[in-house]
């Protein structure tokens, strides 16, 4: 499996529960569609797959290995798993490129 999520939950600091006990897996080459209304957790789920967010509970596996959140491990993950934000302004972290 490329990604496997087991009992993944995420609660934001304001108490909003965005993901509640999600379990799913998908293989390399598989195409997945995430559908749902605004605020249903689609973006939150995708941010976990890149390590941008850390789960409140549960585990994420990438290529059958538990996701690690050390700077070195995240750098390696992000070399292989990209994320493009809907609003390009959200991707710029400095006033100059």
C-alpha positions in Angstrom: 0.0 0.0 0.0 1.2 3.5 -0.8 -0.8 5.0 2.1 -2.7 3.4 5.0 -4.5 5.3 7.6 -5.7 3.6 10.8 -8.2 5.3 13.1 -7.0 8.8 12.1 -8.5 11.7 14.0 -7.7 15.4 14.0 -9.0 18.0 16.4 -8.0 21.6 15.8 -6.9 23.9 18.7 -10.3 25.5 18.8 -11.9 22.1 19.5 -13.2 21.5 16.0 -13.1 17.7 15.2 -12.2 17.6 11.5 -11.5 13.9 11.2 -13.0 11.2 13.4 -11.6 7.7 13.3 -10.8 7.5 9.6 -9.4 4.2 8.2 -8.5 3.8 4.6 -5.8 2.7 2.3 -4.8 3.1 -1.4 -2.2 1.6 -3.6 0.4 3.2 -5.9 -1.3 4.1 -9.2 -4.8 4.1 -7.8 -6.9 7.2 -8.4 -8.9 8.5 -5.5 -11.6 11.2 -5.5 -12.3 12.9 -2.2 -15.8 14.5 -2.4 -17.7 16.4 0.2 -19.1 19.8 1.2 -17.0 22.6 2.6 -15.7 21.9 6.0 -16.0 18.1 5.7 -12.3 17.4 6.3 -11.0 16.8 2.7 -8.1 19.3 3.0 -7.3 18.3 6.5 -7.0 14.7 5.4 -4.6 15.6 2.5 -2.5 17.8 4.8 -1.9 14.7 7.0 -0.6 12.7 4.0 2.2 15.3 3.5 3.0 15.6 7.2 1.9 19.2 7.3 -0.6 18.2 10.1 0.0 15.7 12.8 -2.9 13.5 13.8 -4.5 13.9 17.2 -5.0 10.1 17.2 -4.3 7.2 14.9 -1.5 6.2 12.6 -0.5 7.0 9.0 1.7 4.6 7.1 3.6 5.5 3.9 4.8 2.5 1.9 4.1 0.3 4.9 6.2 2.3 7.3 4.8 4.6 10.0 5.0 8.2 9.2 7.7 10.0 11.2 7.6 13.7 12.0 11.3 14.4 12.5 12.7 17.1 10.2 14.8 14.6 8.2 11.8 12.2 7.8 9.5 15.0 6.7 12.0 16.3 4.2 12.2 12.8 2.6 8.4 12.4 2.6 7.9 15.8 1.0 10.4 15.0 -1.7 8.1 12.2 -2.8 4.6 13.5 -1.8 3.8 17.0 -3.0 0.9 19.2 -2.1 -0.4 22.2 -4.1 -2.7 24.6 -2.2 -5.8 25.9 -4.0 -4.8 29.5 -3.4 -1.2 30.1 -4.6 -0.8 32.9 -2.0 -1.0 30.1 0.7 2.2 28.5 -0.7 4.4 31.6 -0.4 6.1 31.9 3.0 8.2 35.0 2.3 7.5 38.3 0.6 10.1 37.4 -2.2 10.7 34.3 -4.2 
